[in-house]
Amino acid sequence: MTSRDADRTETMEPSAKDGSRAMRVAARLIGLLPTKRNLSGTDWVNAKYPGRSYPTVAAIPWTLKRTHTIQEKRIDGIRTITVRPLLGATRSHIVYTHGGIYINELARPHWWIIAELTKRTGAAVTVPLYRLAPESTYREAFPYLVSVYRDVLRTAEPDDITLMGDSAGGALAVAQAWAFREAGLPAPGRVVAFSPWFDVTATNPDIPAYDAVDPMLSVAGGVQAGLWWADGDDPRTPLVSPACAPEDLLAALPRTQIYQGTRDVCMADAAVFRDRAAAAGAAVEMKVYPGGFHVFPAFPRLPESRDVYADVAAFLGRPALP
């Protein structure tokens, strides 16, 4: 491990001053958006989401269509998209669950992440467009995700499959491994999570310090979204809040890599999850980027993002096609 790696993985204090100049500029621009203000209480989410018209998925960029095959199918009646690179394809297959605090649909930056992943790894990427809260709940999402995994297993070996996601989708990436185990399916080879949202209750006493420097997220609106997702069940149930999972589930995790920044309210619970999983004997590593805001890899040109994608590519390898 280089001195740079040591600094990156061990520096966990909340910070709005660290990171590359590009990271700091991007964070400043994000701070101009109304997102954090909207999530600082529950009035905005309660007015906007219940009874809304169900949101639409961001269109697949034409640049992605030009360089990939696009396959769409209905699995359990839900639109499911798989993209495969035309050049440089490998055996790797990523199942990517998007973030959006369980209430927002896949957005344009998620396609940027997916495009960068296929470019760096040669993987096919299956994107399950799981139904959102408050219209739906985690109880409906996981049977669908199990069906998606069964479908992927028809053409990919378990060890070549990576569960991956950002924010809420990062928590889904982890929790899917437990749902697949419960369904009697073989474990995937690995899990990758960008800025995962590991505990929807936001009761960690370290969260306010990160909230103070996070330019994008705030706690109250997110907690409300998490309660909709849990739909009356204990929000600390492992499929909703993986940081609260018992030791036996944590110990059963596949190899897991987490990428997290110190300017993100999700940092506190990511650290709890990493520490509890490691204590349970799981092979879980968290790479921390000082000054990194929530899901900063959605901006692939940031120096820190380039580092993340290089590390992900090394983690997955490039298993050759037969």
Backbone torsions as a table, in degrees:
resi	resn	phi	psi	omega
1	MET	NA	129.1	178.7
2	THR	-75.7	166.5	177.3
3	SER	-62.3	-33.5	177.3
4	ARG	-64.0	-43.4	178.2
5	ASP	-62.4	-41.7	-179.6
6	ALA	-62.1	-44.0	178.3
7	ASP	-61.6	-41.6	-174.7
8	ARG	-67.2	-39.9	-173.8
9	THR	-85.0	-18.3	-174.4
10	GLU	-106.4	-15.7	179.3
11	THR	-85.7	110.1	-174.4
12	MET	-123.7	1.8	-177.6
13	GLU	-69.6	142.4	176.5
14	PRO	-57.4	135.3	-178.1
15	SER	-154.0	133.3	173.3
16	ALA	-105.7	2.1	-175.0
17	LYS	-108.2	-17.5	-176.4
18	ASP	-86.4	175.3	180.0
19	GLY	96.5	168.9	179.0
20	SER	-66.0	164.0	177.3
21	ARG	-60.4	-40.7	179.3
22	ALA	-61.4	-40.1	178.3
23	MET	-62.8	-43.3	-178.2
24	ARG	-67.0	-38.6	177.8
25	VAL	-65.4	-44.6	179.7
26	ALA	-61.1	-41.9	178.8
27	ALA	-62.9	-38.7	179.4
28	ARG	-64.8	-40.6	179.2
29	LEU	-67.4	-41.0	177.7
30	ILE	-61.2	-36.3	179.7
31	GLY	-65.0	-16.4	177.5
32	LEU	-79.1	-16.4	179.2
33	LEU	-76.7	159.3	-176.7
34	PRO	-82.7	2.8	-170.8
35	THR	-57.2	-50.5	-177.3
36	LYS	-63.4	-42.7	179.0
37	ARG	-62.2	-40.8	-179.5
38	ASN	-63.9	-33.3	-176.7
39	LEU	-91.9	0.3	-176.6
40	SER	-73.5	-15.4	174.6
41	GLY	-140.3	-170.5	-179.0
42	THR	-105.7	-8.4	-176.4
43	ASP	-59.8	-44.8	-174.7
44	TRP	-66.8	-47.8	-178.2
45	VAL	-67.3	-36.3	178.9
46	ASN	-67.8	-29.0	178.1
47	ALA	-82.2	-30.7	-171.5
48	LYS	-89.6	-38.6	-164.8
49	TYR	-95.5	-48.6	179.0
50	PRO	-62.1	129.6	178.9
51	GLY	78.9	8.0	-179.4
52	ARG	-70.8	169.3	164.5
53	SER	-77.9	131.6	-173.7
54	TYR	-61.1	134.8	-173.5
55	PRO	-71.5	158.4	178.0
56	THR	-101.7	153.3	178.9
57	VAL	-76.4	142.1	175.2
58	ALA	-59.6	139.8	-178.8
59	ALA	-63.3	145.9	176.0
60	ILE	-67.7	126.0	-177.7
61	PRO	-61.2	144.1	-178.9
62	TRP	-63.2	-30.5	178.5
63	THR	-64.0	-34.8	177.8
64	LEU	-71.7	-39.9	178.4
65	LYS	-63.8	-32.1	-177.3
66	ARG	-71.3	-27.9	-173.4
67	THR	-112.3	2.4	-177.1
68	HIS	-138.8	155.2	163.8
69	THR	-84.6	143.0	-179.1
70	ILE	-119.3	120.0	177.2
71	GLN	-116.0	128.4	176.5
72	GLU	-120.0	138.6	176.3
73	LYS	-147.4	166.7	174.0
74	ARG	-103.4	121.6	174.9
75	ILE	-116.7	122.7	-171.8
76	ASP	52.5	32.4	178.3
77	GLY	80.2	4.8	-175.0
78	ILE	-112.3	133.9	-179.9
79	ARG	-59.0	131.1	-177.9
80	THR	-137.6	128.0	-171.8
81	ILE	-116.0	136.4	172.5
82	THR	-124.8	128.5	176.3
83	VAL	-113.4	138.2	179.9
84	ARG	-131.1	131.9	179.4
85	PRO	-67.8	140.2	177.7
86	LEU	-72.6	-29.8	-179.5
87	LEU	-123.5	143.8	174.6
88	GLY	73.7	22.7	-178.3
89	ALA	-67.7	146.3	176.5
90	THR	-122.8	-178.5	176.8
91	ARG	-77.4	-12.9	-176.9
92	SER	-60.6	142.1	176.1
93	HIS	-136.1	120.2	179.7
94	ILE	-101.5	132.3	167.9
95	VAL	-102.2	110.0	-171.9
96	TYR	-106.6	115.3	175.5
97	THR	-100.5	121.0	-174.6
98	HIS	-76.4	157.3	174.5
99	GLY	-89.5	-173.4	-178.6
100	GLY	135.4	30.4	-177.4
101	ILE	44.2	35.2	176.3
102	TYR	67.6	0.7	-176.9
103	ILE	-120.8	-6.8	-178.1
104	ASN	-117.2	142.2	-176.7
105	GLU	-78.2	166.2	176.5
106	LEU	-53.9	129.9	-174.9
107	ALA	-113.3	171.2	-176.9
108	ARG	-54.0	-44.3	179.8
109	PRO	-59.6	-25.3	176.2
110	HIS	-65.7	-36.2	176.0
111	TRP	-66.1	-33.3	176.5
112	TRP	-63.1	-41.4	177.1
113	ILE	-61.8	-48.7	-176.7
114	ILE	-62.2	-41.9	178.7
115	ALA	-61.6	-42.2	-179.8
116	GLU	-67.6	-37.5	178.9
117	LEU	-63.2	-45.3	-179.6
118	THR	-66.6	-36.3	178.6
119	LYS	-63.3	-43.4	-175.2
120	ARG	-80.4	-29.5	-171.2
121	THR	-115.2	-15.1	-174.3
122	GLY	70.5	11.7	-175.6
123	ALA	-78.3	149.4	160.6
124	ALA	-75.5	145.6	-179.8
125	VAL	-126.2	119.2	173.4
126	THR	-98.1	130.8	-175.0
127	VAL	-115.9	101.9	177.6
128	PRO	-80.2	120.5	-178.9
129	LEU	-91.7	67.1	-177.0
130	TYR	-57.3	149.5	-179.5
131	ARG	-71.6	144.4	-170.0
132	LEU	-97.2	162.1	165.9
133	ALA	-83.3	155.0	2.8
134	PRO	-84.7	-0.1	-179.0
135	GLU	-69.4	-30.4	-177.4
136	SER	-136.8	178.6	-174.2
137	THR	-140.8	174.7	178.5
138	TYR	-61.8	-25.5	-178.2
139	ARG	-67.0	-31.1	175.5
140	GLU	-85.6	-29.5	-175.1
141	ALA	-66.7	-42.9	-171.5
142	PHE	-71.2	-39.1	173.0
143	PRO	-58.3	-38.4	176.1
144	TYR	-63.7	-45.1	-179.7
145	LEU	-64.7	-33.7	174.2
146	VAL	-63.2	-42.6	178.2
147	SER	-63.2	-39.5	177.3
148	VAL	-62.2	-44.9	-180.0
149	TYR	-62.6	-42.0	176.5
150	ARG	-57.5	-41.2	-179.9
151	ASP	-65.2	-43.2	179.1
152	VAL	-63.6	-37.2	-179.6
153	LEU	-64.3	-14.8	177.6
154	ARG	-68.3	-26.6	-175.8
155	THR	-124.3	-3.2	-177.7
156	ALA	-133.3	142.0	174.3
157	GLU	-74.7	145.9	-177.8
158	PRO	-53.1	-40.5	-176.3
159	ASP	-69.1	-17.5	178.4
160	ASP	-89.6	-1.6	-176.2
161	ILE	-98.7	133.3	175.1
162	THR	-119.5	127.3	171.0
163	LEU	-86.7	127.8	-173.1
164	MET	-143.6	150.7	176.5
165	GLY	-176.0	171.4	179.5
166	ASP	-122.3	145.0	175.2
167	SER	55.6	-121.8	176.3
168	ALA	-58.6	-36.2	177.3
169	GLY	-66.2	-26.0	174.1
170	GLY	-68.7	-38.5	174.5
171	ALA	-65.3	-39.9	176.8
172	LEU	-62.7	-37.5	179.6
173	ALA	-59.2	-43.8	178.4
174	VAL	-68.5	-49.8	-173.2
175	ALA	-67.0	-27.9	176.9
176	GLN	-58.3	-37.3	-179.2
177	ALA	-58.1	-36.8	178.7
178	TRP	-73.7	-38.5	178.1
179	ALA	-64.8	-38.5	179.4
180	PHE	-67.3	-39.0	177.2
181	ARG	-61.7	-43.9	179.1
182	GLU	-62.6	-32.2	179.8
183	ALA	-82.3	-0.3	178.7
184	GLY	78.6	19.8	-179.0
185	LEU	-93.7	153.3	178.5
186	PRO	-64.8	147.6	-178.6
187	ALA	-71.1	141.9	173.1
188	PRO	-68.6	164.3	-176.1
189	GLY	-69.3	-34.4	-173.9
190	ARG	-163.9	168.5	177.9
191	VAL	-131.9	139.6	174.1
192	VAL	-130.6	132.6	-178.4
193	ALA	-132.0	127.2	174.2
194	PHE	-98.5	119.9	176.4
195	SER	46.4	52.8	-173.3
196	PRO	-67.2	146.2	177.0
197	TRP	-99.1	95.1	-166.9
198	PHE	-95.8	-7.4	179.6
199	ASP	-152.2	107.7	-174.5
200	VAL	-74.6	-9.9	-178.1
201	THR	-77.9	-21.8	179.0
202	ALA	53.8	40.2	-179.8
203	THR	-95.8	-3.1	179.5
204	ASN	-62.1	125.2	-176.8
205	PRO	-66.6	-13.3	178.7
206	ASP	-84.1	-10.0	-174.5
207	ILE	-63.6	-42.8	-176.5
208	PRO	-56.2	-33.4	179.6
209	ALA	-66.1	-36.8	177.1
210	TYR	-75.8	-36.4	177.4
211	ASP	-57.9	-35.6	-177.1
212	ALA	-65.6	-24.0	-177.8
213	VAL	-112.6	-7.5	-178.7
214	ASP	-73.7	122.5	-178.5
215	PRO	-83.5	-7.5	-169.9
216	MET	-115.9	-45.9	-169.9
217	LEU	-110.3	154.8	168.7
218	SER	-138.9	171.9	-162.8
219	VAL	-86.9	-48.5	-165.3
220	ALA	-60.1	-46.7	-179.6
221	GLY	-64.8	-36.6	177.2
222	GLY	-65.3	-40.9	178.3
223	VAL	-61.2	-41.5	178.1
224	GLN	-60.8	-43.3	177.7
225	ALA	-61.7	-40.4	178.3
226	GLY	-64.2	-36.1	177.0
227	LEU	-67.3	-38.2	174.6
228	TRP	-61.7	-41.8	-178.8
229	TRP	-64.2	-40.3	178.6
230	ALA	-74.4	-27.4	173.2
231	ASP	52.6	52.7	175.7
232	GLY	90.8	-16.5	173.8
233	ASP	-77.5	164.4	177.5
234	ASP	-58.9	118.7	-178.7
235	PRO	-65.9	-9.4	176.3
236	ARG	-89.3	4.4	176.5
237	THR	-59.1	140.8	-171.4
238	PRO	-57.8	-33.1	-179.6
239	LEU	-69.9	-17.9	177.1
240	VAL	-100.8	-42.1	-177.1
241	SER	-128.6	84.2	-175.6
242	PRO	-58.7	-24.5	178.9
243	ALA	-64.6	-17.8	-178.6
244	CYS	-96.9	5.0	-175.3
245	ALA	-66.1	149.2	176.1
246	PRO	-70.3	164.8	-174.0
247	GLU	-59.8	-36.8	-176.5
248	ASP	-65.0	-36.6	176.0
249	LEU	-70.3	-43.1	178.9
250	LEU	-60.1	-40.6	-178.7
251	ALA	-65.6	-24.1	-176.2
252	ALA	-87.7	2.5	-177.4
253	LEU	-65.8	143.4	167.5
254	PRO	-65.7	173.3	173.3
255	ARG	-54.9	131.3	-170.9
256	THR	-132.9	134.2	177.5
257	GLN	-121.7	128.6	179.8
258	ILE	-116.8	137.4	176.7
259	TYR	-120.1	122.3	-168.9
260	GLN	-142.9	146.8	176.6
261	GLY	-111.7	160.9	-176.1
262	THR	-89.5	4.2	178.0
263	ARG	-114.4	49.9	-167.9
264	ASP	-149.2	127.1	-179.8
265	VAL	-62.3	-20.9	-179.7
266	CYS	-78.0	-8.3	-177.4
267	MET	-60.8	-42.7	-173.5
268	ALA	-60.0	-46.3	-178.0
269	ASP	-78.7	-25.2	173.3
270	ALA	-63.2	-39.5	177.8
271	ALA	-65.9	-40.9	177.4
272	VAL	-61.4	-46.3	-179.8
273	PHE	-60.7	-48.7	-179.4
274	ARG	-57.0	-46.6	-177.0
275	ASP	-66.6	-42.2	-179.4
276	ARG	-68.5	-40.0	180.0
277	ALA	-66.8	-42.9	178.5
278	ALA	-63.0	-40.0	178.6
279	ALA	-64.9	-28.9	178.6
280	ALA	-80.7	-6.6	177.6
281	GLY	100.3	7.2	179.8
282	ALA	-79.5	152.6	177.5
283	ALA	-89.5	82.3	-176.7
284	VAL	-121.4	128.0	178.2
285	GLU	-125.9	140.0	176.0
286	MET	-120.5	125.4	177.4
287	LYS	-104.6	122.1	-171.5
288	VAL	-107.5	134.6	-179.0
289	TYR	-115.1	108.3	-179.8
290	PRO	-56.8	130.2	179.7
291	GLY	82.6	-1.3	-179.2
292	GLY	-71.9	128.5	177.7
293	PHE	-88.4	177.9	-172.7
294	HIS	-61.9	124.3	179.2
295	VAL	52.5	47.8	178.5
296	PHE	-62.5	-23.8	176.6
297	PRO	-62.7	-10.4	173.9
298	ALA	-65.2	-11.6	175.9
299	PHE	-113.5	84.8	-167.7
300	PRO	-63.7	-17.7	-177.3
301	ARG	-84.3	-9.8	175.3
302	LEU	-61.7	142.0	178.3
303	PRO	-55.7	-40.4	179.6
304	GLU	-65.9	-36.2	178.9
305	SER	-67.1	-41.2	177.5
306	ARG	-59.3	-38.6	177.3
307	ASP	-64.0	-41.9	178.9
308	VAL	-60.4	-49.4	-176.0
309	TYR	-66.9	-34.2	174.6
310	ALA	-63.4	-39.6	179.5
311	ASP	-68.8	-41.3	177.3
312	VAL	-60.7	-43.6	180.0
313	ALA	-60.7	-40.6	177.1
314	ALA	-66.3	-37.6	-179.5
315	PHE	-65.2	-40.9	-179.9
316	LEU	-81.2	-28.8	-171.9
317	GLY	70.8	-175.3	177.8
318	ARG	-130.1	71.1	-179.0
319	PRO	-62.8	123.7	-173.6
320	ALA	-69.1	148.3	173.1
321	LEU	-67.8	152.3	178.6
322	PRO	-60.4	NA	NA
